[in-house]
């Protein structure tokens, strides 16, 4: 029985007390976590990249435009950044719309111009009437000054102030032209307010700007709020209510805004006041 035992021992040395060198262990190569890809900032999407306005302002403009398109009637808008020299207008900015009392701002410009040139001499009472036109948009005050200083003379001067689209409307009053029956565009109001800020002599400009910054309760809507000034116009005209607002916003009157809301029977005073005010809020507040 010795041979089988020797064979078995040769086959299994460890069983017979012989030492055996162990095979090296199999190692798994270390696993490396791939490095994270570098973060790349997504470029900001600006909706109006060629407008000249800052990206954030472009978004506000887009929001204001979309809001206006869903409101009663039609809304013409012109926004100007006087510091950067850029302007945005929507596709209704050229619509002919009743001016309502916004024309009173042009009347004040003309009265001050004629007084400065020595063509008329404004009395203390005249100046009180001018204040009333700007402060509460007083119609009787406008009537008095229109009659006293010649309606046709006023109208002849209005294009000089940028109101080149303005047309007096016949058939609505016994006298023609009459301040209460005129049509213009939001482009006209934009040019008018910028004429006031850029061309009117400094003393007269300071008076107008001061009055527009301190309007009474009836005009505290639309382009109205902290660090702003406004001249509003509202009336129920042939075809429905119009609610218009023109003014400036910001330090040194940086921005100007003209809004003309022709409600076309789809709403009235309350709807128009809300439209003008919300457009201003979206853009500036």
Secondary structure as the mmCIF struct_conf table of DSSP 4:
data_model
#
loop_
_struct_conf.conf_type_id
_struct_conf.id
_struct_conf.beg_label_comp_id
_struct_conf.beg_label_asym_id
_struct_conf.beg_label_seq_id
_struct_conf.end_label_comp_id
_struct_conf.end_label_asym_id
_struct_conf.end_label_seq_id
HELX_RH_AL_P HELX_RH_AL_P1 UNK A 2 UNK A 11
HELX_RH_3T_P HELX_RH_3T_P1 UNK A 13 UNK A 16
TURN_TY1_P TURN_TY1_P1 UNK A 17 UNK A 17
HELX_LH_PP_P HELX_LH_PP_P1 UNK A 21 UNK A 26
HELX_LH_PP_P HELX_LH_PP_P2 UNK A 28 UNK A 31
HELX_LH_PP_P HELX_LH_PP_P3 UNK A 33 UNK A 39
HELX_LH_PP_P HELX_LH_PP_P4 UNK A 41 UNK A 44
TURN_TY1_P TURN_TY1_P2 UNK A 47 UNK A 50
BEND BEND1 UNK A 51 UNK A 53
HELX_RH_AL_P HELX_RH_AL_P2 UNK A 55 UNK A 69
TURN_TY1_P TURN_TY1_P3 UNK A 70 UNK A 70
BEND BEND2 UNK A 71 UNK A 73
STRN STRN1 UNK A 74 UNK A 81
TURN_TY1_P TURN_TY1_P4 UNK A 82 UNK A 85
STRN STRN2 UNK A 86 UNK A 89
TURN_TY1_P TURN_TY1_P5 UNK A 91 UNK A 94
STRN STRN3 UNK A 97 UNK A 98
HELX_RH_3T_P HELX_RH_3T_P2 UNK A 100 UNK A 102
HELX_RH_AL_P HELX_RH_AL_P3 UNK A 103 UNK A 116
TURN_TY1_P TURN_TY1_P6 UNK A 117 UNK A 118
BEND BEND3 UNK A 119 UNK A 119
HELX_RH_AL_P HELX_RH_AL_P4 UNK A 124 UNK A 135
TURN_TY1_P TURN_TY1_P7 UNK A 136 UNK A 136
HELX_RH_AL_P HELX_RH_AL_P5 UNK A 139 UNK A 149
HELX_RH_AL_P HELX_RH_AL_P6 UNK A 151 UNK A 158
HELX_RH_3T_P HELX_RH_3T_P3 UNK A 159 UNK A 161
TURN_TY1_P TURN_TY1_P8 UNK A 162 UNK A 162
TURN_TY1_P TURN_TY1_P9 UNK A 164 UNK A 165
STRN STRN4 UNK A 167 UNK A 168
HELX_LH_PP_P HELX_LH_PP_P5 UNK A 169 UNK A 169
TURN_TY1_P TURN_TY1_P10 UNK A 170 UNK A 171
BEND BEND4 UNK A 172 UNK A 177
TURN_TY1_P TURN_TY1_P11 UNK A 179 UNK A 180
BEND BEND5 UNK A 181 UNK A 181
STRN STRN5 UNK A 182 UNK A 184
HELX_RH_AL_P HELX_RH_AL_P7 UNK A 186 UNK A 198
TURN_TY1_P TURN_TY1_P12 UNK A 199 UNK A 199
BEND BEND6 UNK A 200 UNK A 200
HELX_RH_AL_P HELX_RH_AL_P8 UNK A 202 UNK A 213
TURN_TY1_P TURN_TY1_P13 UNK A 214 UNK A 214
HELX_RH_3T_P HELX_RH_3T_P4 UNK A 217 UNK A 219
BEND BEND7 UNK A 221 UNK A 223
BEND BEND8 UNK A 225 UNK A 225
TURN_TY1_P TURN_TY1_P14 UNK A 226 UNK A 227
STRN STRN6 UNK A 228 UNK A 237
TURN_TY1_P TURN_TY1_P15 UNK A 238 UNK A 239
STRN STRN7 UNK A 240 UNK A 249
BEND BEND9 UNK A 250 UNK A 250
HELX_RH_3T_P HELX_RH_3T_P5 UNK A 251 UNK A 253
STRN STRN8 UNK A 255 UNK A 262
TURN_TY1_P TURN_TY1_P16 UNK A 264 UNK A 265
BEND BEND10 UNK A 266 UNK A 266
HELX_RH_AL_P HELX_RH_AL_P9 UNK A 269 UNK A 284
#
